[in-house]
Amino acid sequence: MKKYAIELSRDQYRNLLNIVFLGQWMTLSCTDQDEDNVLDLEQSIFSYARQFESADLIEYDEEIQLYFPSFEFEEKAFDLVDDYDDFMFWDGLAERLAKRDLYKKYGDSISTMDIDARLEEEQQLIDRYLRYFENKGLESVHVDLS
């Protein structure tokens, strides 16, 4: 396999570590497809930590000969994951409810609506739901399971 070299500053490398770690986590949290390639790439990128003065972020386990994110690095990365999950939960819920409401209002004729008009009305509903959730939180969401 032909190999290439890239030049990075210390800050760019540290950003790359974050992107690689989060990309690996997201990819492998949903599937094990291509797991070996993903983990090999992560190990390759992690292996340059000392060279980029980033040993505070990446640790090496001599016994098993693998690199791992430091506790502090992982903690900061998962704080970002938590923020992302929170955002996606509320945004996804608002979007799904808006689509449901539009379908209730227009039925199958929604597919013949002017796309700009439909998207505008959908966005207005999304914005209303997001404001509601921001003000009232999850406690105000009720689901009838009967």
C-alpha positions as CSV (number, residue, x, y, z in Angstrom):
1,M,0.0,0.0,0.0
2,K,1.3,3.4,-1.0
3,K,1.7,5.8,2.0
4,Y,1.5,9.5,2.0
5,A,2.7,12.2,4.5
6,I,0.8,15.2,5.7
7,E,2.1,18.1,7.7
8,L,0.1,19.3,10.7
9,S,0.7,21.7,13.5
10,R,0.3,20.5,17.1
11,D,-3.1,22.1,17.3
12,Q,-4.2,20.6,14.0
13,Y,-3.1,17.2,15.3
14,R,-4.9,17.6,18.5
15,N,-8.1,18.5,16.6
16,L,-7.5,15.4,14.4
17,L,-7.3,13.2,17.5
18,N,-10.7,14.5,18.5
19,I,-12.2,13.9,15.1
20,V,-10.7,10.4,14.8
21,F,-11.8,9.4,18.3
22,L,-15.4,10.7,17.8
23,G,-15.6,9.3,14.3
24,Q,-14.5,5.9,15.6
25,W,-16.9,6.0,18.5
26,M,-19.8,7.0,16.3
27,T,-19.0,4.5,13.6
28,L,-18.5,1.5,15.9
29,S,-21.3,2.4,18.3
30,C,-23.8,1.6,15.5
31,T,-22.1,-1.2,13.6
32,D,-19.0,-3.4,13.6
33,Q,-18.7,-3.0,9.9
34,D,-15.1,-2.3,8.9
35,E,-14.1,-2.3,12.6
36,D,-10.6,-3.5,12.0
37,N,-9.9,-0.7,9.4
38,V,-11.4,1.9,11.7
39,L,-9.4,0.8,14.7
40,D,-6.2,0.4,12.7
41,L,-6.5,4.0,11.5
42,E,-7.2,5.2,15.0
43,Q,-4.1,3.4,16.3
44,S,-2.0,4.9,13.5
45,I,-3.1,8.4,14.2
46,F,-2.7,7.9,18.0
47,S,0.8,6.6,17.5
48,Y,2.0,10.1,16.7
49,A,0.9,11.6,20.0
50,R,4.5,12.0,21.4
51,Q,5.8,13.5,18.2
52,F,3.1,16.1,18.3
53,E,3.6,16.8,22.1
54,S,0.2,15.3,22.9
55,A,1.0,12.5,25.3
56,D,-1.4,14.2,27.7
57,L,-4.2,13.1,25.4
58,I,-3.0,9.6,24.3
59,E,-1.5,6.9,26.5
60,Y,0.3,3.8,25.4
61,D,-0.2,0.4,27.1
62,E,3.1,-1.4,26.8
63,E,1.6,-4.8,27.9
64,I,-1.0,-5.0,25.1
65,Q,0.8,-2.5,22.8
66,L,-2.1,-0.3,22.1
67,Y,-2.8,3.4,22.3
68,F,-5.7,4.8,24.3
69,P,-7.2,8.2,24.9
70,S,-6.4,9.6,28.3
71,F,-9.3,9.9,30.8
72,E,-9.3,13.7,30.5
73,F,-9.4,13.5,26.7
74,E,-12.2,10.9,26.7
75,E,-14.2,12.9,29.2
76,K,-14.1,16.1,27.1
77,A,-15.0,14.1,24.0
78,F,-18.0,12.5,25.7
79,D,-19.1,15.8,26.9
80,L,-19.4,16.8,23.3
81,V,-21.2,13.5,22.5
82,D,-23.7,14.3,25.3
83,D,-24.3,17.8,23.9
84,Y,-24.8,16.3,20.5
85,D,-27.2,13.6,21.7
86,D,-29.2,16.2,23.6
87,F,-29.5,18.5,20.6
88,M,-30.4,15.6,18.3
89,F,-33.0,14.3,20.6
90,W,-34.9,17.5,20.8
91,D,-34.4,18.5,17.2
92,G,-35.3,15.0,16.0
93,L,-38.4,14.9,18.2
94,A,-39.6,18.4,17.0
95,E,-39.0,17.4,13.3
96,R,-40.9,14.1,13.6
97,L,-43.8,15.8,15.4
98,A,-43.9,18.6,12.8
99,K,-44.0,16.0,10.0
100,R,-46.7,14.1,11.8
101,D,-48.8,17.3,12.2
102,L,-48.4,18.2,8.6
103,Y,-49.5,14.7,7.5
104,K,-52.5,14.9,9.8
105,K,-53.4,18.3,8.3
106,Y,-52.9,17.5,4.6
107,G,-52.9,13.7,4.4
108,D,-51.5,12.3,1.1
109,S,-51.9,15.6,-0.6
110,I,-48.8,16.7,1.2
111,S,-46.8,15.2,-1.6
112,T,-48.4,17.6,-4.1
113,M,-47.8,20.7,-2.0
114,D,-45.4,23.4,-3.2
115,I,-42.1,22.3,-1.7
116,D,-41.2,25.8,-0.4
117,A,-44.6,26.2,1.2
118,R,-44.4,22.8,2.8
119,L,-40.9,23.4,4.1
120,E,-41.8,26.8,5.5
121,E,-44.8,25.4,7.4
122,E,-42.8,22.5,8.6
123,Q,-40.1,24.8,9.9
124,Q,-42.6,26.9,11.7
125,L,-43.9,23.9,13.4
126,I,-40.4,22.7,14.3
127,D,-39.6,26.1,15.8
128,R,-42.8,26.0,17.9
129,Y,-42.0,22.6,19.2
130,L,-38.4,23.6,20.0
131,R,-39.6,26.7,21.9
132,Y,-42.2,24.6,23.8
133,F,-39.6,21.9,24.7
134,E,-37.1,24.6,25.8
135,N,-39.6,26.2,28.1
136,K,-41.4,23.1,29.4
137,G,-38.8,20.3,29.1
138,L,-39.5,16.6,28.9
139,E,-41.9,16.6,31.9
140,S,-44.5,18.3,29.7
141,V,-44.4,15.5,27.0
142,H,-47.3,13.0,27.5
143,V,-47.8,9.8,25.6
144,D,-51.0,7.8,25.7
145,L,-50.0,4.1,25.6
146,S,-53.5,2.8,26.0
